[in-house]
Amino acid sequence: MHHDAPKKFRILIADDCESMRRAISRLASTRGEIIGSVGNGQAAVDAVLELRPDLIVLDILMPVLDGIQVLRRLRAAGSSCRVLMLTGLEDKDFASAALQAGANGFVFKSRMGTDLLHAIEEVLAGHTFVSPAAPRHDDRFP
C-alpha cells in the first residue's frame, strides 16, 4: 500500500562559518526542507521561536550566544524543537554538557560525512544520537 509522501521536516541551520552552513545544508536537504540558516546564537534563538522548525542543527562555538546557551534559552522558552549539536572539538565533555542542557543529539564535525544524516533521522524519530568518540590519539602525531 502506498502512503502519502512523508512529512517534509523543517530544518534550521546555525553555524558561524558560511561554508559549513552550506555543507550542512547540502546534506540535510536530503532529509527535510532547509527553512533558514543563521550565523550566531541570538539569531538562532530568534529563528527557532519565529519559524518553529522541527530540528535545528546547532554549532556549539558561535558568537553572541554559544550553542549551549541557545539550547538553554530554547528549552526555557518551551520550544520542543529537536536540537542536534555540532562541534569541531572532539570532546566528550561537550557532548555530555549538551545532552544535559536538553540536546537530542551530538555530532563531531570530523564525522559529519558519516554521522550527520543518520543523526538527523534518529533525532527526528525521537531518539538520541551521539557520534562515536574519536580515537584519543592520532598515529600521525606521536
Backbone hydrogen bonds in HBPLUS format (Angstrom, degrees):
<---DONOR---> <-ACCEPTOR-->    atom                        ^
c    i                          cat <-CA-CA->   ^        H-A-AA   ^      H-
h    n   atom  resd res      DA  || num        DHA   H-A  angle D-A-AA Bond
n    s   type  num  typ     dist DA aas  dist angle  dist       angle   num
A0033-GLU N   A0009-PHE O   2.68 MM  24  6.05 154.3  1.74 170.3 176.3     1
A0054-ASP N   A0010-ARG O   2.74 MM  44  5.18 142.4  1.88 133.7 146.2     2
A0055-LEU N   A0010-ARG O   3.20 MM  45  6.54 153.2  2.27 158.4 160.4     3
A0011-ILE N   A0033-GLU O   2.79 MM  22  5.87 173.8  1.80 156.9 158.3     4
A0035-ILE N   A0011-ILE O   2.82 MM  24  5.81 153.5  1.89 146.0 155.0     5
A0012-LEU N   A0055-LEU O   2.87 MM  43  6.29 160.6  1.91 156.2 162.7     6
A0057-VAL N   A0012-LEU O   2.85 MM  45  6.31 159.6  1.89 164.5 168.4     7
A0013-ILE N   A0036-GLY O   3.05 MM  23  6.27 159.3  2.09 134.3 140.6     8
A0038-VAL N   A0013-ILE O   2.79 MM  25  6.29 159.2  1.83 160.5 166.1     9
A0014-ALA N   A0057-VAL O   2.87 MM  43  6.12 163.1  1.90 174.6 169.5    10
A0059-ASP N   A0014-ALA O   2.87 MM  45  6.05 156.9  1.93 160.2 168.1    11
A0015-ASP N   A0038-VAL O   3.04 MM  23  6.50 150.1  2.13 167.4 163.9    12
A0020-MET N   A0017-CYS O   3.12 MM   3  5.22 120.5  2.49  97.9 112.8    13
A0021-ARG N   A0017-CYS O   2.95 MM   4  6.32 155.3  2.02 152.5 159.9    14
A0022-ARG N   A0018-GLU O   2.98 MM   4  6.31 155.1  2.04 149.1 155.5    15
A0023-ALA N   A0019-SER O   2.99 MM   4  6.24 156.4  2.05 142.2 148.4    16
A0024-ILE N   A0020-MET O   2.87 MM   4  6.12 165.9  1.89 158.4 161.6    17
A0025-SER N   A0021-ARG O   2.86 MM   4  6.00 159.5  1.90 146.4 152.8    18
A0026-ARG N   A0022-ARG O   2.93 MM   4  6.17 159.4  1.98 150.6 155.3    19
A0027-LEU N   A0023-ALA O   3.21 MM   4  6.51 162.3  2.24 148.5 152.2    20
A0028-ALA N   A0024-ILE O   2.73 MM   4  5.85 174.2  1.73 165.2 165.6    21
A0029-SER N   A0025-SER O   2.83 MM   4  5.61 147.9  1.93 146.8 152.7    22
A0030-THR N   A0027-LEU O   3.22 MM   3  6.02 165.0  2.24 118.3 122.8    23
A0031-ARG N   A0028-ALA O   2.82 MM   3  5.38 161.0  1.85 118.8 125.4    24
A0044-ALA N   A0040-ASN O   3.03 MM   4  6.30 143.1  2.17 144.3 155.5    25
A0041-GLY N   A0063-PRO O   3.14 MM  22  6.33 165.0  2.16 174.0 170.4    26
A0045-VAL N   A0041-GLY O   3.03 MM   4  6.38 157.0  2.08 152.1 156.2    27
A0046-ASP N   A0042-GLN O   2.98 MM   4  6.28 173.1  1.99 157.2 158.4    28
A0047-ALA N   A0043-ALA O   2.86 MM   4  5.94 160.5  1.90 145.3 151.2    29
A0048-VAL N   A0044-ALA O   2.98 MM   4  6.14 161.3  2.01 151.1 155.5    30
A0049-LEU N   A0045-VAL O   3.08 MM   4  6.29 168.8  2.09 156.0 158.9    31
A0050-GLU N   A0046-ASP O   2.93 MM   4  6.06 146.4  2.05 145.7 155.6    32
A0051-LEU N   A0047-ALA O   2.70 MM   4  5.57 166.9  1.72 151.3 156.0    33
A0052-ARG N   A0048-VAL O   2.87 MM   4  5.04 143.1  2.00 130.4 138.7    34
A0082-ARG N   A0054-ASP O   2.94 MM  28  6.04 161.0  1.98 141.6 139.9    35
A0056-ILE N   A0082-ARG O   2.87 MM  26  6.35 151.3  1.96 157.8 166.1    36
A0084-LEU N   A0056-ILE O   2.90 MM  28  6.16 175.1  1.90 165.5 167.1    37
A0058-LEU N   A0084-LEU O   2.81 MM  26  6.01 157.9  1.86 148.3 156.0    38
A0086-LEU N   A0058-LEU O   2.76 MM  28  5.78 147.8  1.86 142.4 140.9    39
A0060-ILE N   A0086-LEU O   2.94 MM  26  6.15 139.9  2.11 170.4 175.4    40
A0067-GLY N   A0060-ILE O   2.71 MM   7  3.98 170.6  1.72 125.9 129.0    41
A0065-LEU N   A0063-PRO O   2.83 MM   2  5.61 131.6  2.06 111.2  96.0    42
A0069-GLN N   A0066-ASP O   3.06 MM   3  5.36 115.6  2.49 104.2 119.2    43
A0070-VAL N   A0066-ASP O   2.94 MM   4  6.25 158.7  1.98 156.1 163.1    44
A0071-LEU N   A0067-GLY O   2.91 MM   4  6.09 163.9  1.93 146.9 151.1    45
A0072-ARG N   A0068-ILE O   2.93 MM   4  6.20 160.4  1.96 149.6 154.3    46
A0073-ARG N   A0069-GLN O   2.96 MM   4  6.19 160.2  2.00 150.2 155.3    47
A0074-LEU N   A0070-VAL O   2.88 MM   4  6.17 159.1  1.93 156.0 162.3    48
A0075-ARG N   A0071-LEU O   2.97 MM   4  6.20 165.9  1.99 154.3 157.8    49
A0076-ALA N   A0072-ARG O   2.87 MM   4  6.00 155.6  1.93 145.4 153.0    50
A0077-ALA N   A0073-ARG O   2.88 MM   4  6.03 139.8  2.04 141.0 151.7    51
A0077-ALA N   A0074-LEU O   3.15 MM   3  5.04 123.5  2.49  90.5 104.9    52
A0079-SER N   A0074-LEU O   2.88 MM   5  5.25 157.4  1.93 160.1 152.8    53
A0078-GLY N   A0075-ARG O   3.00 MM   3  5.03 155.9  2.06 102.2 109.1    54
A0104-ASN N   A0083-VAL O   2.79 MM  21  5.29 156.8  1.85 145.3 153.0    55
A0105-GLY N   A0083-VAL O   3.23 MM  22  6.63 130.9  2.48 155.5 153.3    56
A0085-MET N   A0105-GLY O   2.88 MM  20  6.03 165.1  1.91 139.4 134.4    57
A0107-VAL N   A0085-MET O   2.79 MM  22  6.16 158.0  1.84 152.2 158.7    58
A0087-THR N   A0107-VAL O   3.11 MM  20  6.64 144.5  2.24 154.8 160.4    59
A0109-LYS N   A0087-THR O   2.72 MM  22  5.55 165.8  1.74 142.1 143.7    60
A0091-ASP N   A0089-LEU O   2.88 MM   2  5.59 122.7  2.22 112.1  95.3    61
A0094-PHE N   A0091-ASP O   3.10 MM   3  5.54 129.7  2.37 107.6 118.8    62
A0095-ALA N   A0091-ASP O   3.43 MM   4  6.87 154.8  2.49 142.5 149.1    63
A0096-SER N   A0092-LYS O   2.94 MM   4  6.30 160.7  1.98 154.6 158.3    64
A0097-ALA N   A0093-ASP O   2.91 MM   4  6.09 157.1  1.96 146.8 153.6    65
A0098-ALA N   A0094-PHE O   2.85 MM   4  6.04 160.0  1.89 153.0 158.5    66
A0099-LEU N   A0095-ALA O   2.96 MM   4  6.19 161.4  2.00 150.9 155.8    67
A0100-GLN N   A0096-SER O   2.89 MM   4  6.01 154.9  1.96 145.3 152.4    68
A0101-ALA N   A0097-ALA O   3.00 MM   4  6.19 143.5  2.14 140.9 150.6    69
A0103-ALA N   A0098-ALA O   2.94 MM   5  5.44 158.8  1.98 142.1 141.3    70
A0102-GLY N   A0099-LEU O   3.11 MM   3  5.14 152.2  2.19  98.6 107.2    71
A0129-PHE N   A0104-ASN O   3.26 MM  25  6.86 144.0  2.40 133.2 143.4    72
A0106-PHE N   A0129-PHE O   2.71 MM  23  6.13 144.5  1.83 149.6 161.9    73
A0131-SER N   A0106-PHE O   2.83 MM  25  6.18 152.5  1.91 156.8 166.2    74
A0111-ARG N   A0108-PHE O   2.80 MM   3  5.37 152.9  1.88 116.2 125.2    75
A0112-MET N   A0109-LYS O   3.11 MM   3  4.88 169.1  2.12 105.7 107.4    76
A0114-THR N   A0111-ARG O   3.08 MM   3  5.48 126.9  2.37 106.5 119.5    77
A0115-ASP N   A0111-ARG O   2.66 MM   4  5.62 162.4  1.69 166.5 172.8    78
A0116-LEU N   A0112-MET O   2.93 MM   4  4.81 157.7  1.98 125.8 132.4    79
A0119-ALA N   A0115-ASP O   2.78 MM   4  5.85 160.3  1.82 162.0 168.9    80
A0120-ILE N   A0116-LEU O   2.84 MM   4  6.11 158.6  1.89 154.4 159.9    81
A0121-GLU N   A0117-LEU O   2.99 MM   4  6.25 164.7  2.02 150.6 154.3    82
A0122-GLU N   A0118-HIS O   2.90 MM   4  6.13 163.7  1.92 153.0 157.7    83
A0123-VAL N   A0119-ALA O   2.88 MM   4  6.00 171.1  1.88 156.1 158.5    84
A0124-LEU N   A0120-ILE O   2.92 MM   4  6.01 163.2  1.94 150.4 155.5    85
A0125-ALA N   A0121-GLU O   2.99 MM   4  6.08 135.0  2.20 138.3 150.2    86
A0125-ALA N   A0122-GLU O   3.13 MM   3  5.08 127.2  2.42  92.0 106.3    87
A0127-HIS N   A0122-GLU O   2.84 MM   5  5.15 157.6  1.89 154.0 146.9    88
A0126-GLY N   A0123-VAL O   3.00 MM   3  5.12 158.1  2.05 105.0 110.8    89
A0141-PHE N   A0138-ASP O   2.87 MM   3  5.54 154.2  1.94 120.7 128.4    90
